[in-house]
Amino acid sequence: MPGVVPSNFAGLLTSYSAYSLIHRYATGPNPSLHRLRAVVKATSTLHSSIITLLAIYFLRRCRASWADTGFPSARGSSRKPSTSSEELDHAGTTCDGQIYPDDSSNPLIQTRSSLGNLITAIECGYLLQDIISLLQAARLRRRLAHPHSKPNLRSFLHYIDKPLLIHHINIALALLAFQYYISQNRERGIYIIVQFLLMNSSTPVLNLRWWLRRYHPDFKMICLGSDIAFIAAFYMARVWLVGWIIKGYGKSHGYNSAWECYVESLRLPCKVGTGALWVANTAWWALLIDSIIKRLPQHLSVVSNAAKTK
């Protein structure tokens, strides 16, 4: 009931405590920066793998439960409602004055699930712990760079991975807000939210790439292969996925493409959120490709020299 501490907050606390204990046990009381980075990478690989598997299981279970209803083909003709008074009773009208599709019986929005809610709690607990790890890493970097100077906020902020910290804080705050809605029995869109958590699926490839470049930099072709694999994984999990989710939602209302659905059916907050996410991820993807292209001559020269020695 609303007002009572729900089990989902217990799940969030359990997730945070479990990852904190793993981190504390693996790093020890006074970790080096090298050990801290390795533990953070290993923990993120473990977490992202768990979340990806749980998300796939949850999404497949939802689709299976909708099979008897004929969804989404059963709603294929459900376009944006007209302005008749009967249809407006079920349509969504927002501050921008637009009329949006009726989601009152759309399982993509109305499905409620304790498993789905738990997945968001696990993700939130991990992010809160990882924020602490980012702050700890910044403290160690500052101490290595200025071992004899007094700590101060300005120098501390200089060594924080700001883009990653901002990314983590934004998602953690959004998931914390979602936990509140769960506590009030007002959560909606868990299916869509868990779909977005599939972005975790690119993290193991990212960490494999880091491990190869860190510990086996001489394996140039293998490192190049991990670069290419990460380009593909990042695109599929963080760029293409956004359009796939929008297209899936649009299909439930008879839209034929992600762009058509984005322009005509998404409410303003959803447009801003998904648009900003897609732009940011696409920009990161482009920067990733650029950095790999710049290192490509180095990789190829090593391979060429190795071939000549043979």
Salt bridges, closest charged atoms under 4 A:
ASP103 OD1 - HIS253 NE2 2.60
ASP103 OD2 - ARG267 NH1 3.69
GLU123 OE1 - HIS47 NE2 2.67
ASP130 OD2 - HIS168 NE2 2.71
GLU187 OE1 - ARG112 NH2 3.05
ASP227 OD1 - ARG209 NE 2.60
ASP227 OD2 - ARG295 NH2 3.19
ASP227 OD2 - HIS299 NE2 3.96
GLU260 OE2 - ARG79 NH1 3.00
GLU264 OE1 - ARG79 NH1 3.97
ASP290 OD2 - LYS294 NZ 3.20
